[in-house]
Amino acid sequence: MAPTACEPVLVTRRLPQEVLARIAGACDLDLWQGTGAMPRGELLRHAAGKTGLVTLLTDRIDEELLAAAGPDLRIVANYAVGYDNIDVAACSARGILVANTPDVLTETSADMAWALMLAATRRICEGDRLVRSGQPWFWDPGMLLGWDLHHKVLGLVGFGRIGQAVARRAQGFGMRVVYASRRAAPAEIDRAVGVQRVPLADLLADADFVSLHVPLTPETRHLISADELRRMKPGAVLVNTSRGAVVDEAALAAALGAGEIFAAGLDVYEREPEVLPALLSLPNVVLAPHLGSASIETRLAMGMMAADNLLAALSGRRPPTLVNPEVWDARSHAEPR
Ligand code: DGY
Protein backbone atom coordinates (compact mmCIF):
# COMPACT_ATOMS: atom_id res chain seq x y z
CA MET A 1 0.00 0.00 0.00
CA ALA A 2 1.40 3.47 -0.89
CA PRO A 3 0.91 6.46 1.39
CA THR A 4 -1.99 8.66 0.34
CA ALA A 5 -0.70 11.55 -1.77
CA CYS A 6 -1.89 14.01 0.85
CA GLU A 7 0.22 12.69 3.75
CA PRO A 8 1.92 15.91 4.86
CA VAL A 9 5.65 15.46 5.45
CA LEU A 10 8.47 17.82 6.28
CA VAL A 11 12.02 17.39 4.98
CA THR A 12 14.25 19.76 6.91
CA ARG A 13 17.01 20.29 4.31
CA ARG A 14 17.56 19.84 0.59
CA LEU A 15 18.51 16.20 -0.03
CA PRO A 16 19.66 14.64 -3.34
CA GLN A 17 17.11 15.39 -6.05
CA GLU A 18 16.21 11.72 -6.60
CA VAL A 19 15.27 11.42 -2.93
CA LEU A 20 13.12 14.53 -2.95
CA ALA A 21 11.41 13.41 -6.16
CA ARG A 22 10.59 10.06 -4.59
CA ILE A 23 9.07 11.65 -1.49
CA ALA A 24 7.25 14.34 -3.46
CA GLY A 25 5.80 11.65 -5.73
CA ALA A 26 4.19 9.92 -2.78
CA CYS A 27 3.40 12.67 -0.27
CA ASP A 28 2.60 16.32 0.19
CA LEU A 29 6.17 17.55 0.64
CA ASP A 30 7.08 20.60 2.70
CA LEU A 31 10.79 21.11 1.95
CA TRP A 32 12.86 23.62 3.92
CA GLN A 33 14.76 25.49 1.24
CA GLY A 34 17.10 27.47 3.47
CA THR A 35 20.79 26.83 3.79
CA GLY A 36 21.95 25.58 7.16
CA ALA A 37 19.90 24.09 9.94
CA MET A 38 16.23 25.02 10.09
CA PRO A 39 15.84 27.78 12.67
CA ARG A 40 14.10 26.36 15.74
CA GLY A 41 11.00 28.51 15.37
CA GLU A 42 10.59 27.44 11.74
CA LEU A 43 11.09 23.81 12.62
CA LEU A 44 8.37 23.97 15.28
CA ARG A 45 6.02 25.79 12.93
CA HIS A 46 6.57 23.55 9.90
CA ALA A 47 6.35 20.33 11.93
CA ALA A 48 2.78 21.15 12.97
CA GLY A 49 0.28 18.71 11.53
CA LYS A 50 2.85 16.55 9.74
CA THR A 51 2.56 12.76 9.68
CA GLY A 52 6.24 12.24 8.85
CA LEU A 53 9.49 14.13 9.35
CA VAL A 54 12.79 13.56 7.59
CA THR A 55 15.30 15.13 9.93
CA LEU A 56 19.02 15.80 10.08
CA LEU A 57 21.42 15.60 12.97
CA THR A 58 21.15 19.38 13.29
CA ASP A 59 17.42 19.14 14.15
CA ARG A 60 16.60 18.63 17.84
CA ILE A 61 13.60 16.35 18.15
CA ASP A 62 12.39 16.63 21.73
CA GLU A 63 9.18 16.98 23.75
CA GLU A 64 8.69 20.55 22.57
CA LEU A 65 8.99 19.55 18.93
CA LEU A 66 6.71 16.53 19.31
CA ALA A 67 4.09 18.68 21.03
CA ALA A 68 4.34 21.23 18.21
CA ALA A 69 4.01 18.49 15.59
CA GLY A 70 0.81 17.21 17.14
CA PRO A 71 -0.91 13.83 17.38
CA ASP A 72 -0.71 12.83 13.70
CA LEU A 73 3.06 12.38 13.62
CA ARG A 74 3.90 8.72 12.91
CA ILE A 75 7.58 8.67 12.00
CA VAL A 76 10.80 10.61 12.43
CA ALA A 77 13.18 9.33 9.75
CA ASN A 78 16.66 10.62 10.54
CA TYR A 79 19.06 11.14 7.65
CA ALA A 80 22.03 9.84 9.70
CA VAL A 81 23.07 6.70 11.47
CA GLY A 82 23.54 8.63 14.72
CA TYR A 83 20.36 9.80 16.42
CA ASP A 84 21.56 11.65 19.50
CA ASN A 85 19.56 14.62 18.15
CA ILE A 86 16.35 12.69 18.86
CA ASP A 87 14.72 12.01 22.22
CA VAL A 88 13.84 8.44 21.28
CA ALA A 89 12.13 7.75 24.62
CA ALA A 90 9.82 10.73 24.09
CA CYS A 91 8.98 9.50 20.58
CA SER A 92 8.36 5.96 21.82
CA ALA A 93 6.11 7.20 24.62
CA ARG A 94 3.93 8.82 21.96
CA GLY A 95 4.01 5.77 19.70
CA ILE A 96 6.13 7.58 17.10
CA LEU A 97 8.55 5.45 15.08
CA VAL A 98 12.17 6.57 14.80
CA ALA A 99 14.44 5.33 12.01
CA ASN A 100 18.06 5.97 11.03
CA THR A 101 20.38 5.14 8.11
CA PRO A 102 22.82 2.41 9.21
CA ASP A 103 25.03 0.26 6.94
CA VAL A 104 24.92 2.46 3.82
CA LEU A 105 27.50 4.84 5.29
CA THR A 106 29.73 2.33 7.07
CA GLU A 107 32.48 2.02 4.47
CA THR A 108 32.49 5.72 3.57
CA SER A 109 32.77 6.72 7.24
CA ALA A 110 35.61 4.22 7.74
CA ASP A 111 37.43 5.77 4.78
CA MET A 112 37.13 9.16 6.47
CA ALA A 113 38.68 7.92 9.70
CA TRP A 114 41.64 6.68 7.65
CA ALA A 115 41.87 9.96 5.74
CA LEU A 116 42.18 11.81 9.04
CA MET A 117 44.66 9.32 10.50
CA LEU A 118 46.93 9.62 7.48
CA ALA A 119 46.55 13.39 7.15
CA ALA A 120 47.32 13.96 10.83
CA THR A 121 50.29 11.64 11.12
CA ARG A 122 51.88 12.65 7.80
CA ARG A 123 51.09 16.35 8.33
CA ILE A 124 49.33 16.71 4.98
CA CYS A 125 47.42 19.87 5.91
CA GLU A 126 50.50 21.58 7.29
CA GLY A 127 52.25 20.76 4.02
CA ASP A 128 49.32 22.04 2.01
CA ARG A 129 49.35 25.32 3.95
CA LEU A 130 53.09 25.68 3.41
CA VAL A 131 52.84 25.17 -0.35
CA ARG A 132 49.92 27.58 -0.66
CA SER A 133 51.63 30.22 1.46
CA GLY A 134 54.06 30.97 -1.36
CA GLN A 135 56.99 30.70 1.05
CA PRO A 136 60.04 29.25 -0.66
CA TRP A 137 60.56 25.60 0.25
CA PHE A 138 62.85 22.83 -0.86
CA TRP A 139 63.15 19.15 -0.10
CA ASP A 140 64.72 18.91 3.31
CA PRO A 141 65.56 15.87 5.41
CA GLY A 142 63.89 17.41 8.44
CA MET A 143 60.87 19.10 6.88
CA LEU A 144 57.43 18.28 8.35
CA LEU A 145 58.35 14.88 9.67
CA GLY A 146 55.48 12.74 10.85
CA TRP A 147 55.24 9.25 12.28
CA ASP A 148 54.82 6.07 10.26
CA LEU A 149 51.41 4.51 10.39
CA HIS A 150 52.17 1.11 8.88
CA HIS A 151 52.94 -1.71 11.30
CA LYS A 152 51.85 0.35 14.30
CA VAL A 153 49.04 -0.31 16.77
CA LEU A 154 45.53 0.91 16.02
CA GLY A 155 43.13 1.27 18.96
CA LEU A 156 39.42 1.42 18.19
CA VAL A 157 37.12 2.79 20.86
CA GLY A 158 33.79 1.25 19.94
CA PHE A 159 33.60 -1.76 17.67
CA GLY A 160 30.30 -1.54 15.85
CA ARG A 161 29.89 -1.56 12.10
CA ILE A 162 32.14 1.44 11.40
CA GLY A 163 34.81 0.39 13.90
CA GLN A 164 34.96 -3.02 12.26
CA ALA A 165 35.25 -1.47 8.79
CA VAL A 166 38.16 0.66 10.04
CA ALA A 167 39.77 -2.49 11.47
CA ARG A 168 39.48 -4.34 8.15
CA ARG A 169 41.43 -1.59 6.39
CA ALA A 170 44.22 -1.85 8.97
CA GLN A 171 45.24 -5.24 7.59
CA GLY A 172 46.54 -3.51 4.46
CA PHE A 173 48.81 -1.37 6.62
CA GLY A 174 50.11 -4.36 8.58
CA MET A 175 48.81 -2.91 11.84
CA ARG A 176 47.94 -4.71 15.04
CA VAL A 177 44.41 -3.76 16.08
CA VAL A 178 42.96 -3.62 19.59
CA TYR A 179 39.50 -2.42 20.53
CA ALA A 180 37.63 -1.35 23.64
CA SER A 181 33.92 -1.90 23.71
CA ARG A 182 31.21 -2.59 26.26
CA ARG A 183 30.32 -5.74 24.41
CA ALA A 184 32.72 -8.26 22.88
CA ALA A 185 32.29 -8.76 19.16
CA PRO A 186 31.43 -12.33 18.14
CA ALA A 187 34.60 -14.43 18.18
CA GLU A 188 34.40 -15.03 14.42
CA ILE A 189 34.60 -11.27 13.81
CA ASP A 190 37.59 -10.96 16.16
CA ARG A 191 39.27 -13.77 14.24
CA ALA A 192 38.30 -12.63 10.73
CA VAL A 193 39.44 -9.06 11.30
CA GLY A 194 42.37 -10.05 13.53
CA VAL A 195 41.63 -7.88 16.57
CA GLN A 196 41.83 -8.19 20.33
CA ARG A 197 39.46 -6.67 22.91
CA VAL A 198 41.20 -4.83 25.76
CA PRO A 199 40.18 -2.40 28.52
CA LEU A 200 40.12 1.26 27.44
CA ALA A 201 43.03 2.20 29.73
CA ASP A 202 45.23 -0.51 28.16
CA LEU A 203 44.22 0.54 24.66
CA LEU A 204 45.16 4.15 25.32
CA ALA A 205 48.58 3.15 26.64
CA ASP A 206 49.26 0.71 23.79
CA ALA A 207 47.86 2.34 20.64
CA ASP A 208 49.75 4.65 18.30
CA PHE A 209 46.46 5.63 16.66
CA VAL A 210 43.21 5.90 18.60
CA SER A 211 40.02 6.20 16.56
CA LEU A 212 36.63 6.79 18.19
CA HIS A 213 33.52 4.94 17.01
CA VAL A 214 30.99 5.14 19.83
CA PRO A 215 27.58 6.80 19.73
CA LEU A 216 27.09 9.85 21.93
CA THR A 217 25.25 8.83 25.09
CA PRO A 218 25.44 10.05 28.70
CA GLU A 219 28.08 7.32 29.26
CA THR A 220 30.30 8.33 26.33
CA ARG A 221 30.16 12.12 26.84
CA HIS A 222 33.78 13.22 27.48
CA LEU A 223 34.91 9.61 27.37
CA ILE A 224 38.25 11.05 26.25
CA SER A 225 39.23 13.74 28.75
CA ALA A 226 42.47 14.97 30.30
CA ASP A 227 43.18 11.67 32.14
CA GLU A 228 42.65 9.55 29.04
CA LEU A 229 44.79 11.88 26.92
CA ARG A 230 47.57 11.65 29.51
CA ARG A 231 47.51 7.86 29.20
CA MET A 232 48.20 8.05 25.46
CA LYS A 233 51.70 7.84 23.98
CA PRO A 234 53.46 11.15 23.17
CA GLY A 235 53.61 10.10 19.51
CA ALA A 236 49.95 9.07 19.39
CA VAL A 237 47.29 10.40 17.03
CA LEU A 238 43.63 10.73 18.08
CA VAL A 239 40.88 10.62 15.46
CA ASN A 240 37.25 11.45 16.12
CA THR A 241 34.62 10.82 13.47
CA SER A 242 31.86 9.88 15.94
CA ARG A 243 30.38 12.82 17.84
CA GLY A 244 32.24 15.87 19.12
CA ALA A 245 31.20 15.62 22.73
CA VAL A 246 32.81 12.19 23.10
CA VAL A 247 36.02 14.22 23.49
CA ASP A 248 36.59 17.03 25.99
CA GLU A 249 37.74 19.54 23.38
CA ALA A 250 39.41 21.91 25.83
CA ALA A 251 41.43 19.02 27.29
CA LEU A 252 42.37 17.89 23.78
CA ALA A 253 43.55 21.37 22.81
CA ALA A 254 45.67 21.52 25.97
CA ALA A 255 47.16 18.06 25.31
CA LEU A 256 47.98 18.93 21.68
CA GLY A 257 49.47 22.27 22.68
CA ALA A 258 51.62 20.68 25.38
CA GLY A 259 52.79 17.89 23.08
CA GLU A 260 51.19 15.20 25.25
CA ILE A 261 50.03 13.58 22.02
CA PHE A 262 51.41 14.11 18.52
CA ALA A 263 48.33 15.11 16.57
CA ALA A 264 44.59 14.76 16.13
CA GLY A 265 42.13 14.52 13.27
CA LEU A 266 38.62 15.75 13.99
CA ASP A 267 35.49 15.56 11.88
CA VAL A 268 33.07 16.45 14.67
CA TYR A 269 32.91 19.08 17.40
CA GLU A 270 31.38 19.54 20.82
CA ARG A 271 29.34 22.59 19.82
CA GLU A 272 29.12 21.98 16.10
CA PRO A 273 29.46 23.97 13.89
CA GLU A 274 31.49 26.05 16.36
CA VAL A 275 35.05 24.94 16.82
CA LEU A 276 36.97 25.75 19.98
CA PRO A 277 39.25 28.70 19.10
CA ALA A 278 42.18 27.00 20.85
CA LEU A 279 41.97 24.18 18.30
CA LEU A 280 41.91 26.57 15.35
CA SER A 281 45.32 27.93 16.23
CA LEU A 282 47.04 24.56 16.64
CA PRO A 283 49.03 23.26 13.66
CA ASN A 284 48.87 19.61 14.76
CA VAL A 285 45.14 19.08 14.39
CA VAL A 286 43.37 18.36 11.11
CA LEU A 287 39.88 19.85 11.15
CA ALA A 288 37.16 18.61 8.79
CA PRO A 289 33.57 19.90 8.73
CA HIS A 290 31.70 16.66 9.58
CA LEU A 291 32.36 14.96 6.23
CA GLY A 292 32.30 11.34 7.43
CA SER A 293 29.51 10.19 5.12
CA ALA A 294 30.01 12.89 2.51
CA SER A 295 30.40 10.95 -0.71
CA ILE A 296 27.98 11.35 -3.60
CA GLU A 297 27.02 7.66 -3.56
CA THR A 298 26.57 7.46 0.18
CA ARG A 299 24.51 10.62 0.61
CA LEU A 300 22.15 9.34 -2.10
CA ALA A 301 21.92 5.93 -0.40
CA MET A 302 21.23 7.59 2.96
CA GLY A 303 18.46 9.66 1.40
CA MET A 304 16.87 6.65 -0.25
CA MET A 305 16.98 4.79 3.06
CA ALA A 306 15.36 7.70 4.90
CA ALA A 307 12.68 7.80 2.18
CA ASP A 308 12.15 4.02 2.48
CA ASN A 309 11.62 4.43 6.21
CA LEU A 310 9.27 7.37 5.81
CA LEU A 311 7.14 5.86 3.06
CA ALA A 312 6.93 2.48 4.77
CA ALA A 313 5.62 4.00 8.00
CA LEU A 314 3.10 6.15 6.18
CA SER A 315 1.75 3.18 4.27
CA GLY A 316 1.49 0.90 7.29
CA ARG A 317 4.56 -1.20 6.54
CA ARG A 318 7.43 -1.79 8.94
CA PRO A 319 10.22 0.72 8.23
CA PRO A 320 13.41 -1.22 7.42
CA THR A 321 15.78 0.41 9.90
CA LEU A 322 13.90 1.26 13.07
CA VAL A 323 15.66 2.58 16.16
CA ASN A 324 12.64 1.79 18.37
CA PRO A 325 11.22 -1.44 16.90
CA GLU A 326 9.30 -2.04 20.13
CA VAL A 327 6.93 0.75 19.10
CA TRP A 328 6.16 -1.11 15.92
CA ASP A 329 5.86 -4.44 17.71
CA ALA A 330 3.45 -2.97 20.27
CA ARG A 331 1.04 -1.71 17.63
CA SER A 332 -1.24 -3.44 15.22
CA HIS A 333 -0.27 -2.39 11.74
CA ALA A 334 -2.98 -4.08 9.76
CA GLU A 335 -4.13 -0.61 8.72
CA PRO A 336 -2.31 2.71 8.79
CA ARG A 337 -3.45 4.97 11.60
C1 DGY B 1 25.77 10.10 10.93
O1 DGY B 1 25.16 9.51 10.02
O2 DGY B 1 25.47 9.96 12.11
C2 DGY B 1 26.91 10.98 10.53
O3 DGY B 1 27.43 11.68 11.56
C3 DGY B 1 26.52 11.85 9.36
O4 DGY B 1 26.43 11.04 8.28
Boltz pocket constraint, residues with backbone or C-beta under 6 A from the ligand:
constraints:
  - pocket:
      binder: B
      contacts: [[A, 57], [A, 79], [A, 80], [A, 81], [A, 82], [A, 83], [A, 101], [A, 105], [A, 241], [A, 242], [A, 290], [A, 292], [A, 293]]
      max_distance: 6.0
